[in-house]
Amino acid sequence: MNERIVILGGGESGVGAAILAQQKGYEVFLSDGSALAPDRRRSLKSKKIDFEEGGHTEDLVLNASLVVKSPGIPDSAPLVQKLVAKEIPVISEIEFAYRFIEKAKVIAITGTNGKTTTSLLTYHLLKTAGYHVALGGNIGKSLAGLVAEGGYHYYVVEVSSFQLDGIVNFRPDVAVILNISPDHLDRYDYNFNNYVSSKFRIVENLTNEQAFIYCVDSEPVSEQVNRRKIEASMFAMSASKNDKLSAYLKDEHLIFNYQYKQDDAKYQIPLSEISLIGKHNMVNSMAAILSALTMSVPIEKVLKGLKNFKNAPHRLEFVREIDGAAYINDSKATNVDSVYYALDGVKADIVWIAGGVDKGNDYSHIERLVSKKVKALVCMGKDNSTLVEYFGGKLNSVVEADSADQAVELAHELADKGDVVLLSPACASFDLFSNYEDRGDKFKEAVNALGKKVKINES
């Protein structure tokens, strides 16, 4: 009889794991506590994979020999606890997928902020260099789904702490930790150290055959690196000058002291060659470049890829210029740390659009930057009281809006030629929008509508 595998959760990672498991000869059963999305249901039916939705039948789950759990299901869930009590192994989808990767190389990227941009850029650098590379994990397709497709020689995988919680043997050829700051603490008993430990699981299986890339500017990362014995070739990065590191920022250049296996080289890349903006994105760029170099991408091809890279939507995305002011969509910035990076990266005076569902934000972290760079604040949300109370006495102009259209109109009135109108909300979007993508899309629509209106009035 075939080994029975149960997949808990029918999202992208669950369906990918189910397809790979069936391909590898397992008896597969998928169970989701909620209704499946129509396309997921169709995928399972087309592959004749058994599934249930809208609840878990315990008898059908607890007779598994192996369980692959969705990252969205916490370890504290009663059903997971019952599986653990029965000593049934519970692993993550990235762990399951990794077990079937034979000769391909894996680059795994994590961090509280910046992992999506870094993953996209790393993938882009390998792709434009002609490598047969796939991008997946926490972004786009599941790693299991990509492994099931087959034929890839390289996998760039964005990994979250939730995915890392369920690894056993997962060992990427290149592991990247960009930064760690408080996030998702409800999943970690409100203990930041637990969250840090979760992120660092990415290095636990490394040997001297693998590479580890990390940013020393993040204190929790530096502390852990100094405390642990990590068996890997180490590449340290910083957004400040430090010629002892593998990569750092100096005089508008990224400097690389690259030493890995038989290679020993020094490179200087002008910031003008890089399409991204902001100091944090220089760290993301260093991580992607180092990852590409470890995969033997020639520096000439790295430079070519850097020039024509376009970041994902809603991440410091230039929309257009109106009356000499640039409008930038950073809707993905749903926490204060992300806003810090955005404010720090913009060199002009800023009309800042922020607000939404406040997650208990501590705005003192960005107070100095706001007072130095922000000339006006447009609060966009149903309840703007926290932002208004905090910044009301600190800025000359704080106004409120309850729609993207109104926010953009107000920002246009407040912005002068040479300014930047920056949507970087620091908050969740669920009061006025369905998600951060919807918020960013509505902002772009409002900006483009205003741009057309201004043009018509001028002509």
N, C-alpha and C positions, 0 to 999 in steps of 0.2 A: 504493500500500500504506500502511496506517495506521502511525503511529510506534509502535514497540514499547517498552513500559514494563515493567520487572521490579520487583516489590515484594519486598523481602527482609524476611521476618518476617510471620507471620500472626496477630499479636495484634490488639488494638483499632485501633491506628494503621494497621497493614498492610491489614487488611480494609477499613477506611474509605477508604484511598488507592486500593485496587483498585476499589472501587465507583465512586468519583469518576472515576477514570481511564477506566473503561469508559463511563461516562456522557458523558465528553468526547471519545469516539471513538478512544481508544488501543487498540492490541492489547495485552492485559494478560496477564501471567503472574506468579503469586505463588509464591514458594519459601520454605519454612520448614525449618530444620534439625531441628526436633522435630515431635512429633505435634501437630496442630491441636486446639484445643478443639472439642467437638462442635457448639456453636452457630456457631462461625466456619466450620466445614466446611459446615454447612447453608447459611449465608449465601452462600458462594462458589458452591455447587452451584445454589442457587435463581437466582443471577444468571448461571449458565453461564460463570463465570470459570475459566480454566485455572489449576491449581495443583498443587504437589507438596509432600509433607511427609516428615519423617524424613531429610532430607538435601538437598543442593543439587546439581543436575546442571549442571556448569560451562558446558557448551556452550549450555544454555538460558538461562543468566544473562548470559554474556559477549557475547551477540549483541544486547543491549539498546541502545537509543539514549538511554535515561534510566533511572536506578535510584532508587527511593525506599526508604530504609533504615530499619528499625526502630531506635528510640533504644536498644534493648537490645543491639544489635550494635556492638562497638567499631570505630573506624576502623582499628585494627591487625589486624583479622580478615584472614586470608590471602585470602579471596575478595574482600573490599573492596579490598585492596591490588592485586589483579589488575585490578579494574575501573579503579582510578586509573591503573595503568600503561597501560591501553588508552585512557585519556582519555575514559572514559564518565562523564558527570556523575552524581554520587551526592549526593542531597539528602535532607532530612528531610521527614516527612509534613506538618509545619506549613508548610514552604516550598512544597510542592506544592499544598496546599489554598489558601494565600494567593494563588497565581497566578490563582485563579478567583473571588476575592472582588472584586466590582466597586464597588458603592455602599455596602455595609455598613461599619460602624466596628468596629475591633478594639482591645480592651484586653488587653494581654499582661502577665502578672504572673509574676515569678520571684523567687528568694531561696532561701537554704538552708533557712530555717524560715519558716513562716507563710504560704506562698503559697496553700495550699489554703483556709485560713480567709479570706484576703483575696479570693480568687477567688469563693468562695461568697457572701461578704457583698456584693461588687460586683455580682454577678449578682442577688442578692436585692433590692438597692436599685433596680436598673434594672427588674427584673420587677415589683416592687410599685408602681413609678411608672407601669406600663402600657406599658413598652417591649417590643418583640418581640425578645427577647434569648435567645441560646443560651449554654450553659456547656460547655466541653470542653477538649481538650488533654490535659494530664497527669492530669486529673481527669474521670472519666465518659467521654463519647463523644469520639472523635477529631475534630479540627477538619475533616478531610477528609470524614468521615461527615456532619457537620453541614452542610457546604457542599453535599454531594450532596443532602441533604434539601431545602435551599433555603428561601427565604422569610424568613430572619432579617435584621433590620436592624442588629443588634449581636451581636458575639461576645466573650464574656469567656473568655480562654484562659490556663490555667495552663501555663507552659512551663518545662521542665527544661533544664539545661545540655546534656544529650545532644541534645535537640531543637534547641537553638540552634546546636550544632556544625554542623548541616547546612543552615543558611540561606544564601541568596544575596541575594534581594530583599525578604525579609520585613520589613515596616515597619508596626508597629502604630500606630494613632492615639494610643494612650496606652501607654507602656512604664513598667513599675513594677519597681524592684529594692528589695526590703525589707532584705536583709542578706546578707552572705557570710561563711561560716566553713568551715573545712576539712571536706570531705565528698567521697566518690567519687574520692579522689585516685589510686586504682589505675587509673582511666581517663585520668589526666592526668600520667602519668610521675612520680607522687608529688611533683608541683610545684604548690604552691598558686597561684602566679601564673598558671599555665595554666588552672586552674579559674576564677579571677577573670576572666581574659580571655574565657573561654567565656560566663560570665554576661553580660558587657558587650557581647556581640555583639547583644543586644537593642536597643542604641541605635545601632548602626553605620550604619543607613540612614535615620535620622531627619532631618527637615528642620525649618525653623521653623514648619511647619504642624502638627507633632505636639507632644505633651506628654510630659515625662519626670518621673516621681515617684520620689523616692529618700529613704532614711533616713540622715541624717548621723551617727547613733549607731554605725553600722557602719563601723569604721575603713577596711577595705579598699574599701568603697563610696566613702567621702569622698575617699580618696587617688586613686582612679581618676577621680572627677568633677573633682577639681582638676587632674589631669594631662591630661585629654582636652578636646578642643574638641567639645562635643556640640551639634548644630544642632537645638535643640528648646526649647520653653517649659519652664522648670525649676521644679519644685515640691519644695522640701526640707522634710523632716519631722524631728521629734525628740520623744522621750519626756520631754525636759526643757524648761524655760522658755527660749525664745530668740525674741524678738519680731522678729528679722530673717528668720525662716523663714515658709514658707507655712502650716505647721501645727505646733503644739506643745502640750505638756501643761502646764497651770498651774492650781493651786488647784482640783483636782478638775473641771477643764473642759478640753475640747479647744478650742483657739483656732485660728481659720483667718483668715489674711490672703490672701484669694483674689483673684488677678488673672490673667485669661486672656482674650485677645482683647478683646472690648468690656466684659467684666465686671470690676467692682472692688467687692468686698464683704468685710465682716468678720462672722464668725459665732463664737458661743460655744455649745458643746454640753456640758451637764453629763454627767459620767460616769454618773450615775444613769439617763440616757436610753439607755445602751448595755448590751446584754444580755451582752456578753463580759466576762471578768475577766482581769486581768494587764496589766502595762505594755506587754508586747510586743503584746498584742491592741489596745491603744490606738493603737499605730503601724499595725497592720493595719487598724484602723477608719479612721484618718486617710487611708490610701492608698485605701481603698474609697470614702470620702466625696469625696476629691479627684477620683477617677476618675469618679464619678457627676456631680459638678459640671461637669467638662469636657464631659460629654455632655448638659449643660443640664437635669439633673434638679433641679426646684425644691427649695429647702432644706426646705420643709414635708414634701415626700414623702420626702426623705432621713431626716428625724427619725422619720417613721412607720415606715419600713423598719428603722431601727436598733432600735426597740423590740421588734419581733416576730421578730427574726432568731434562728434556732437554729443553732448551730455543728454541723459534721459530728460524727458519733459518734467517740469515742476522743480528742477534743481538749478537754481541760479540761471534760469533760461531767459535769454534776451528775447523780448517780444517785438518791440519796435520803438522808434523815437517819435515823439510828438512835441512840436514847438521847442525842439532842442533838448528835451529831457528824455532820458532812456527809461523804459519800463521793463522791469525784471520780475519774472515769476519764480518765486522760491516757495511754492505752496507746500512742498514736502517738509519744510522746516516746522515740525510740529512740537519741538521742544526748545528750551532757552539756549542750549548748547549750539544747536544748528543755527539759530539766529545770530549768536555771537560770531560764528564763522562768516555768515553773510555780511553782517555789518563791517567786520574787520576787512573783508575782501573788497568792498566797494570804496573807491578812492574819492568820489565826489560827495557833495552834500546830499542828504537822503530825506525823501518824504517816505516815511515808513508806514505800511499798511499791516496791521497786526490784529489779532483777536480771534475769538471762536470759543471753544469749550476749554476753559483754563483747567490744567491738570495739577493745580497746586504749585504753580511756577514760582521760582525765586528769581525775581528780576534784578536783584542786586548784582548778579553775575555780569549783566550787560549794562548796568547803569552808567559806568564811565564811558563806554563806547557810544551809548545813546546820546549822552550830553555833549560828546565831542563831535558826533557825525550827523545826528538827526535834527533837522530843522523843524519838522512837523510830524505828528503822529495821527494817522487815521485809524480809529478803532472800528473794526468790521465784525459785528456779532450781535446776537440778541441781548446779551448781558455784558457790557463793557466796563462794569464798575471796577474790577480789579486793576485793569490797565489804566483807567482814568484816575483812580486814586493814587496809583504809584507814580505815574509820570505827569499828572496834571500840574503839579507845582514845579516841575523840573524842566518842562518845555514851554516855549512861548505859545505854541499852537497844538491843541489836542482836540480833535473833532470826532464825531461818531457817525457811522453808516450802518444800515441794516441790509445792504445788498452789494454785490460786486460793482454794479453800474454806478451806484451812489458813491462808493469808495473811490472809484477811478475818477469820477467827476470832481470830487473834493480834492483829490491828490493833484489833479490837473490845475486846479485853481491855486494850490499852494506851491507848486513846483515852478522854478525858474529855469532858464536855459542853462544847460550844463549839469543840472541836478539828476539824480536817479530816484525814480519812484519804485520802491522795493516792496513787493508782497512777500513777507517772511513772517508768518503768523504767530509762531511760538505756541500755538494751541491746536487742539483737534478741531475738525471741521463740521461736526455733526449737528450744530445748531442751525446753520443756514444751508449746508451742502451735504451730499450723500457721502463724500469722502474727500481726501485732499486733492485727488485728480479732478473731481468735479469742481472744487473751489478754484484750482488753477485754470481749468478750461473756461470757467465763467469769467475769471479775471482777464484772460486773453481775449475772449469775445468782447468784453467791455472796452478793453484797450483798443482793439481793432475798430470797433464801432465808433469810438471817440476819434480815432485817427482819421477815419473817413469823413466824419462830421466836420472836423477842423479843416480838412482839405477842401471840402465843398464851400465852406464859409470863406476860405482864402481865395478861391477861384472866381 
